[in-house]
Amino acid sequence: MCHLKTKKNKIDPNLIVGLDTSDDAGVYKIKDDYALIQTVDFFTPIVDDPYTFGQIAATNALSDVYAMGGRPLTAMNMACFATCLEPDVLAEILRGGADKIDEAEAVLVGGHTITDKEVKYGLSVTGYVHPDDVLTNAGAEAGDVLVLTKPIGTGILTTALKKDLITENELEQAVISMSTLNKSAAIAMSRVGVHACTDITGFGILGHTYELASGSNVNVKVKADQVPLFDKTIQLIEDNAVPGGARSNQSHFGKWINIDASIPDSLETALYDPQTSGGLLISVAEDKVQKLIDELNKEKCLCASIIGKVYKKDETEKYINVY
């Protein structure tokens, strides 16, 4: 979600999660044991194949529900379609999305399509969760360990494809990741019990880690060389396959993040790389971290990497220290 600040004219006691901490979705309690999760996301194609694009866009939108500790319930298509393209292209995009909705055990209930010069697709998703089980990016506690469930570098690799620096086959590892639901990671979290969660998308690993740290009022240390990267990510950064979003993230979030001088510039860029349909960043008590890793591996998540630790807030330090 974007950094949107609004004046509160009315506080609804049933609003569990709203705009305050730039969380992944809104959560509204409708009865004591049932709350709705609401989110929306759509974007332009990042791969050429329309069916694959539909899968990735739907996976990305569904991820917000998993990040809040919930399960998807219903979804609605949102599509902008260029009239110069064949109708079969849109049909394939929607088919890719529908297959992922089905895999998520949610129900497609409708949607809306408009004409536009540029193709865009995504979903509005409603999920559900018990109010006591809601996870936010504001619950991390001092002593927690941070675990990441997918590698990063999708922005670099998709940019490299546009520049003909890699082949479709070399992008395949990222495509698999972007089209893999965070459903299994959410199941693993629910078995263990964790303190906080967010999914890694457009703000990159450091931007979303900052949101978790600021929302929780804690400091975080990130071990840069423990953050899993897709193959060739660093090489492609050195070949200048860097999306504009990485520079924007660095410019915006850099004031809250201290990068140790020993970190190579290319690795720093990777940590700001905007992700599409990235993994979950989970804050879990240290005495539960091994159980979480075991459960993530049991569920065959793409990775279960310890990348950092949470500390009590020190006002003399920046929110994030990368070393």
Buried (B, 14 or more C-beta within 10 A) or exposed (E): BEEEEEEEEEEEEEBBBBBEBBBBBBBBBEEEEEBBBBBBBBBEBBBEBBBBBBBBBBBBBBBBBBBBBBBBBBBBBBBBBEEEEEEEBBEBBBBBBBBBBEBBEBEBEEBEEEEEEEBBBBBBBBBBBEBEEBBBBBBBBEBBBBBBBBBBBBBBBBBBBEEEBBEEEBBEBBBEBBBBBBBBBBBBBBBBEBBBBBBBBBBBBBBBBBBBBBBBEBBBBBBBEEBBBBBBBBBBBEBEBBBEBBEBBBEBBBEBBBBEEEBEEBBBBBBBBBBBBBBBBBBBBEEBBEBBBBBBEEBEBBBBBBBBBBBEBEEEEBBBBBB
